[in-house]
Amino acid sequence: MAQLRDFVQGQRAEVIALLEENDQPVLADVYRRAPMPDLGLAKKFAPYFDSAPAGQ
C-alpha cells in the first residue's frame, strides 16, 4: 500500500497538469484536493475483516 501511495503522490503534479492541459479544470481541482490513501485503513477495519466468515 505504501508503494501505491508513493506512486500516486509522485504522479500527482503531472496528472493535474495533464488534466488542465486537456480542458478538465474541474477534474484537476478535484484531484488536487483529494486526500492521499490512508495506510492505516486495513488496521482500522481488521476487527471486521477478522470476524467475517471465510470466503466472504
C-alpha positions, 0 to 999 in steps of 0.5 A: 500500500505504501508503494501505491501511495508513493506512486500516486503522490509522485504522479500527482503534479503531472496528472493535474497538469495533464488534466488542465492541459486537456480542458478538465479544470474541474477534474484537476481541482478535484484531484488536487484536493483529494486526500492521499490513501490512508495506510492505516485503513486495513488496521482500522477495519481488521476487527471486521475483516477478522470476524467475517466468515471465510470466503466472504 
